[in-house]
Amino acid sequence: RRRTRVVGTFPDGKSALMLVCARLRHVAGTQWGNKKYMNMKHLEAVMDDAFIAG
């Protein structure tokens, strides 16, 4: 009997996990891992004003 089943990109869960871990290490080691998307000081000021008013 001939095998015709093709192995996919990730033959098992361990291979997928290794790819994800490698990608996370790359992101953590570059500027992407250090970028801040939101300045929390603005949110803190709004929350302080709401606490004082409320």
GROMACS elastic network, one bead per residue, 0.5 to 0.9 nm:
[ bonds ]
;  ai    aj funct       b0    kb
    3     6     6  0.84295   500
    7    10     6  0.76502   500
    7    11     6  0.59469   500
    8    11     6  0.56578   500
    8    12     6  0.89099   500
    9    12     6  0.89912   500
    9    15     6  0.88028   500
    9    16     6  0.85788   500
   10    13     6  0.69898   500
   10    14     6  0.82791   500
   10    15     6  0.56644   500
   10    16     6  0.56918   500
   11    14     6  0.83643   500
   11    15     6  0.67454   500
   11    16     6  0.82209   500
   12    15     6  0.56364   500
   12    16     6  0.69076   500
   13    16     6  0.51978   500
   13    17     6  0.61854   500
   13    18     6  0.86545   500
   14    17     6  0.50280   500
   14    18     6  0.61326   500
   14    19     6  0.87141   500
   15    18     6  0.51169   500
   15    19     6  0.63886   500
   15    20     6  0.87848   500
   16    19     6  0.52055   500
   16    20     6  0.63218   500
   16    21     6  0.86982   500
   17    20     6  0.50933   500
   17    21     6  0.61029   500
   17    22     6  0.85538   500
   18    21     6  0.51500   500
   18    22     6  0.61432   500
   18    23     6  0.86247   500
   19    22     6  0.51599   500
   19    23     6  0.62132   500
   19    24     6  0.86715   500
   20    23     6  0.51216   500
   20    24     6  0.61752   500
   20    25     6  0.86451   500
   21    24     6  0.50829   500
   21    25     6  0.61602   500
   21    26     6  0.86141   500
   22    25     6  0.51445   500
   22    26     6  0.62858   500
   22    27     6  0.87783   500
   23    26     6  0.50583   500
   23    27     6  0.62546   500
   23    28     6  0.86081   500
   24    27     6  0.50778   500
   24    28     6  0.60097   500
   24    29     6  0.84599   500
   24    33     6  0.89817   500
   25    28     6  0.51453   500
   25    29     6  0.60865   500
   25    30     6  0.87815   500
   26    29     6  0.51906   500
   26    30     6  0.64115   500
   26    32     6  0.89737   500
   26    33     6  0.86418   500
   27    30     6  0.54176   500
   27    31     6  0.75450   500
   27    32     6  0.56873   500
   27    33     6  0.54064   500
   28    31     6  0.76756   500
   28    32     6  0.68544   500
   28    34     6  0.74956   500
   29    32     6  0.79046   500
   29    33     6  0.64846   500
   29    34     6  0.85745   500
   30    33     6  0.57974   500
   30    34     6  0.73687   500
   31    34     6  0.51251   500
   31    35     6  0.61922   500
   32    35     6  0.53978   500
   32    36     6  0.88320   500
   33    36     6  0.86673   500
   36    39     6  0.71757   500
   38    41     6  0.88989   500
   38    42     6  0.87684   500
   39    42     6  0.61840   500
   39    43     6  0.75479   500
   40    43     6  0.51304   500
   40    44     6  0.61940   500
   40    45     6  0.87155   500
   41    45     6  0.62037   500
   41    46     6  0.87282   500
   42    45     6  0.52343   500
   42    46     6  0.64700   500
   42    47     6  0.87784   500
   43    46     6  0.51695   500
   43    47     6  0.61872   500
   43    48     6  0.86183   500
   44    47     6  0.50585   500
   44    48     6  0.60810   500
   44    49     6  0.86132   500
   45    48     6  0.51154   500
   45    49     6  0.62392   500
   45    50     6  0.86387   500
   46    49     6  0.51540   500
   46    50     6  0.61818   500
   46    51     6  0.86165   500
   47    50     6  0.50439   500
   47    51     6  0.60961   500
   47    52     6  0.86429   500
   48    51     6  0.50709   500
   48    52     6  0.62014   500
   48    53     6  0.85853   500
   49    52     6  0.51935   500
   49    53     6  0.60900   500
   49    54     6  0.83652   500
   50    53     6  0.51265   500
   50    54     6  0.57428   500
   51    54     6  0.51881   500
